[in-house]
Amino acid sequence: MSLNPVRHITMDAHDPWRLAQFWTVVTGYPVSDQDAPGDDEVLLEAPEPGWPGLLFIRVPEAKAGKNRVHLDVQPPAGTRDEAVQRFLAAGATLYDDHRSPDGLGWATLRDPEGNEFCVERSAVERGLIQP
């Protein structure tokens, strides 16, 4: 059986450049040098070979209904709550809060065009890496 790596995760967008700018804050992935404001497609390039990039493609229609697929983001450092605040400051909105008083759980946010994504506890909070 051969592997079929995922090359891109693609999101429809009214304004691909604007949405890519938001997601570069979330992921740290850089915008492709070949893309510019006004382009119909904008790519955020994955920093590691074999990781999928994020591709934003212009569409005329608005998002309708709940996402069938969403991204779960795990900050590598700091805390989940610090990441949530950073993403809110960048233009996200809080959609559903599943954080609990004991520090567990996640927050579901929406990007500037309404796409849901979850912010989980950081790798540090999970004990996966040292601060």
Disulfide bonds with the S-S distance in Angstrom:
none
